[in-house]
Amino acid sequence: MKISFVKMLLVIPLLLFLDWIVMVVAGSFSNICGAGDDFFCTIYCYFGIALLGSTFLFIFYMAFKQIFHHRIEV
């Protein structure tokens, strides 16, 4: 149990950092291509919400899997 808790403590910041990198690269590329305020207030914002939402769902899935993982031995 302790090893999986430590693994979660290492994976969560890594996933959030990767989300940040993806958002920075997407925002920089969009800005270079000339995206305006409409893009950043709509598509970019929705993309960020979806990315963070999927990351949190994955984190909850990992936690749920660790908590309720039962091995049935015969």
C-alpha positions in Angstrom: 0.0 0.0 0.0 2.8 2.4 0.8 4.5 1.9 -2.5 1.4 2.7 -4.5 0.8 5.8 -2.4 4.4 7.0 -3.1 3.8 6.2 -6.8 0.6 8.3 -6.8 2.5 11.2 -5.1 5.0 11.1 -8.0 2.6 10.5 -10.9 0.1 13.3 -10.0 2.6 16.2 -10.2 4.1 14.7 -13.3 0.7 14.6 -15.0 -0.1 18.1 -14.0 3.2 19.3 -15.3 2.7 17.6 -18.6 -0.7 19.3 -18.8 0.9 22.6 -18.2 3.5 21.9 -20.9 0.8 20.9 -23.4 -1.1 24.1 -22.7 2.0 26.3 -23.0 3.0 24.8 -26.3 -0.6 25.0 -27.7 -1.0 28.6 -26.5 2.4 29.6 -27.9 1.7 27.9 -31.3 -1.7 29.5 -31.5 -0.3 32.9 -30.7 2.4 32.5 -33.4 -0.3 31.5 -35.9 -2.2 34.7 -35.1 -5.1 33.4 -32.9 -7.1 36.2 -31.4 -9.1 36.7 -28.2 -12.0 34.7 -29.5 -9.8 31.6 -29.8 -8.3 31.9 -26.4 -11.7 32.6 -24.7 -13.4 29.6 -26.4 -11.5 26.7 -27.9 -8.3 27.1 -25.9 -10.2 27.4 -22.6 -12.4 24.4 -23.4 -9.3 22.4 -24.4 -7.7 23.2 -21.1 -10.8 22.2 -19.1 -11.1 18.9 -21.0 -7.4 18.2 -20.5 -7.5 18.9 -16.8 -10.8 17.0 -16.4 -9.4 13.9 -18.1 -6.3 14.1 -16.0 -8.3 14.3 -12.8 -10.5 11.4 -14.0 -7.4 9.3 -14.6 -6.1 10.2 -11.2 -9.4 9.2 -9.6 -9.3 6.0 -11.6 -5.8 5.2 -10.4 -6.8 5.9 -6.8 -10.0 3.8 -7.1 -8.1 1.0 -8.6 -5.6 1.0 -5.7 -8.2 1.2 -3.0 -10.6 -1.4 -4.4 -8.2 -3.8 -5.9 -8.9 -7.2 -4.4 -7.2 -10.3 -5.3 -9.2 -13.5 -5.1 -7.0 -16.5 -4.2 -8.4 -19.9 -4.7 
